Amino acid sequence: MTEEVKEVQKPGPKWSLGKTFPTYEGAIKQVEILKNSFTENKQENMQTKIRRKANDTFLVKYRKDPAFAKETKNGSGNKKNKGNSKKGKADTGTSV
């Protein structure tokens, strides 16, 4: 028996929506413009893609390459979520 271990891949950053175009050629021009602006602004490792929508328009999307994206921590390490054990609880006691 051999067990296959599937490597779970975390999803990368979300795709940002660019513009929609009525033709594929217009979308290709926008991708080239985006790539030029990425290199001018020193934003290397960016990805672009063109998606065809149901109404026969083309949507240009872009994002940072997941291989180079920084991992973000979840909010569980926030100070507000941690109990402070150093503080003693105030003992109100019974006052007469």
Helices and strands as residue ranges (DSSP letters): E 16-21, H 24-40, E 46-52, E 58-64, G 75-77, G 79-81
